[in-house]
């Protein structure tokens, strides 16, 4: 079978100006923490903080486009944010199959987003997909 418990998949992403600005425009989220460096620095961050849900977008892309099978649907997902992500930062998604239930064609993954050298975890969570 194409999905086996313990299999690991990785994908890298960069939060570019285009992704950041398009996300802000599409979802109309102009919170000053995301848009104003001075505001963010006054709150203790080194720069304006990228929207956490950009990582959810990367996760959706990964599930729909990077897995070795396209006939999938997301059943559930959860994400816990651990550290802020900044503009032009490269994030690496590391996703591991936690379990596979062939009888109901369901795959459970755990994942985390880290920096390039794996020293900072930006977010972690899990998702479950169905094979359709």
N, C-alpha and C positions, 0 to 999 in steps of 0.2 A: 504494500500500500504506500501511497505517496506521503502520507502523514504518519510519522512514528514518534512515540513518546521520547522526549529528550532531543529531538531535532532542533537545531538553532538556525535562525534566519537573521541576517543583519541588513540594514540599509542606512545610508547617510543622507542627511538633508542640511541645507543651509537656509537660515532665515534671512532672505534678501529684502531689500527695500520694497520690491514689487509685492512679495508675499505679505509683508507687514502692512503696507499701505492698502492693498486690495482687501485684506481681511478687515481692516478698520472701516473702509468704505462700505463693503458689502453688509457687515453686521452693525454698522453705525455705533461702534464702541470706541468712543473718543475719550475715555477716562484719562485724566491727566497722568496717571501712573504709566500709561502706555504711550502717551503723546508728548510729554513734557519732561525733558531730562532734568531740568532744575527742580521740578516738583519731586521726581523720583529720587534724586540725590538727597533732598531734604528729608525724605522718608527712610534713608539709610541704604539705598541701592546705588550701584556705581554708574548707572545710566538708566534711561527709560526701559521698562520691562516689557518684553513681548507678551502678547496675549497667550495665555496658557492653552487656549483652544486651537491655536495654530498646530500644536503637537497632535491634537485629535485629528486635524486635517491630514497630517503626515501619516497617522495611524490608518485612517480610512484609505489613503492612497496605497499604503503598504498592503493592506488586506485585499483591496480590489485589483491591484496591478502587479504586485511583487511576489505574491505567493505562487507556487508552481501550478495552481489550478484557479481558473477564473469563475467557476460555478459555485460561488459561495455567497452567503448572506450573513450579516452580523446579527447574532442573537442578543448579545449583551456586551457591555464593556464598562470598565471602571478605570479611573486614573487618579493618582494621588501626586500632587505637585510637591517637590522637595526643595528645589532651588530655582531661582529666576534664570530665564534665558534672555540674552540680549541680541540686538540687531547684528547681523552678519556672523552670528555664531553658528558653528557646525555642530549638529546633534546627530548622534548615532542611535538608531533603534536596534535593540537586541531583543529578539523574540524567541521564546522557547516553547515547544509543545509540552504542555503539562499533562494532557491526557487526550486520548482519542477513543471515541465510542463508535465503533463501526456499525453496531446494530441500529443506531439512530443517526448516523452520519454527522456526528458533532465532534468538533475539535476545540479543546481549551488551550489557550496560550497564556503565559505570563510574559511581561515585557518590561523593559526600562529604556528610557532615553538618557544617554550619557554624553559627555564631551568626547572629543577625539581620543584622548588617552585614557578614557574610562575612570578618571579620578573624581568626577562630579556626576552625581545622578540628578537629573532635572525632574524626572517623573518616573513613576512605576505603576503598574497595574496589571489587569488581565482582560482578556476578551474571549468570547466564545463565538465560533462561527458554525454554520450549518452548511453541509455540502448539498447543493441542489441539482 
